[in-house]
Amino acid sequence: MIDNGMKKKLPIGIDDFRKIRTEGFYYVDKTAMIRDLLNAWGEVNLFTRPRRFGKTLNMSMLKAFLEIGCDKSLFDGLDISKESQLCEKYMGQFPVISISLKSVSGDSYEAALSQMRKEIGNEASRFEYLIDSDKLTENEKNRYKQLTISTSDSEKVYSMSEDALKSSLQTLSILLQKHFEKKVIILIDEYDVPLTQANERNYYTKMVDLIRSMFDQALKSNSSLYFAVLTGCLRVAKESIFTGLNNPNILSITTVRFEEYFGFSDYEVKKMLDYYNQIDKYEVIREWYDGYRFGKVDVYCPWDVINYCYELTGDSAAYPKAYWSNTSGNDVVRHFIEKSNKTANTKREIEALVAGETVEKVIREDLTYNQLYDEIDNIWSVLFMTGYLTQRGKPNGKKYQLAIPNREIREIFTEQITAMFQKVVRANVSRLTEFGEALKSGDAEKTEQLFTSYLYDSISVRDSSVQKDKKEILYHGEMIGILVNIEGWDSKTNVDSGDGYSDVMVRIENEGIGIIIEFKYAENARLTAGCKDAMAQIERMNYTSELKHEGYHTIYKYGIACFKKRCKVICEKEEYDLDE
């Protein structure tokens, strides 16, 4: 365990601003966002960013700053405290309605409706003082009670009508304005999550109608509204959710304003690593978690940086993990890879992305959730807006140079590509059988022909930026992806044998046959020379010794050289008399 003394705790999974500031957690100061918002706000402001980039924490920060009765000491020493005039005018000056829709989901519309009632009911319950307000009429107090009525006080199962739910945000804002004699600020976090869930569970139309009605009354025809801030992953303009709003202020990942407030800058990451005595891990963190570009600023994924830094403080040898990708099923990448299998051009584009190159695509930021996967071109836009791809330049109009941002996301693509390849392999039983027969009989020509066909069927995951030996790993990974589907074969990679580790070792125990395969990446397509180098390595490192010791009477040694989607195979056979 590393002794960090009395250093601040890292906020793993904590997105409550007050809790971070009062319970001794490390905080990356994003309060300058308050200044920029208050200096240039629209009546409705929508921030779209990928998940886990600090949207919820920033919304909690806005609530803590703006709400009547705020604890001003929370902002001591932070950037916003330097803005004395703004603090005097806005700090603690507004009634604030703050809801998060990230939990509004369910297998049915009724289940999601119950979650929506719970979110609104819990928020309305914060304002119980309205019941005793001498500024509200009895009728107005009854309207408030309709939002907090529940079938069980202990479980808080709210039973407001659907009509009351649709007008709930407007109702609350009207009552709060009348009570405080001040207009209201509305904060809605993750506004589009209910639409995502509804689209996957076939009640999309009903959910769109509910959200549209709530927003129409709260954000469009609401004289009690001062301004509103919403966050989400996608803009979803074409659902008409924001129809009629007076020029909503859309602040997406392509917008230059507010670009630095979601995600960590390079300076912020270095500062954090230095604080926790982990600055030597900077290059590793940059390789794995940097590479996103919002507007014109490059940022790291904060969720990844915080989680990895936390692990490092307990184990300085901790290996980086895919923290961000593990918080989601990565379905959008899976859909994309599956659809690409039908389009040769898209397969080549994916290969270019995984190799560290860019592709130019038109980005549509106004998609509807029920059309995300309708066309391959739509999925490009979704990958971009949800953080699986990022921009490397905007040549003209809506066209962007897209790239995979970092190693974490590259591994997601690689895993999905491998999973799809496995499906392709299993689907053609006759070719798989033929390939197995060729390998176990030493038929180098047939093995070369069939492995080449597999290479052309697959989406290559070669990374042009990596070293030669790592490119070879990708090829023997593809070989294993085939061999593990052959029944009765024990196929493994990087097996300890002789004086080193063979790329692939196969044991066909019931037939007494063993197979050793060594791969070489053939620079400049020198395939024959690559095969000879592979065979020489098998001999030099004595890779067959393990199989000999285990009593395999026939051992095939394969040298395979690969270059892009081409390969060459040579084979030598060794036989042993087990009675000698």
Summary of the structure (lengths in Angstrom):
residues: 580
radius of gyration: 29.5
end to end distance: 55.2
largest distance: 104.3
contacts: 1897
relative contact order: 0.08
helix: 49%
strand: 17%
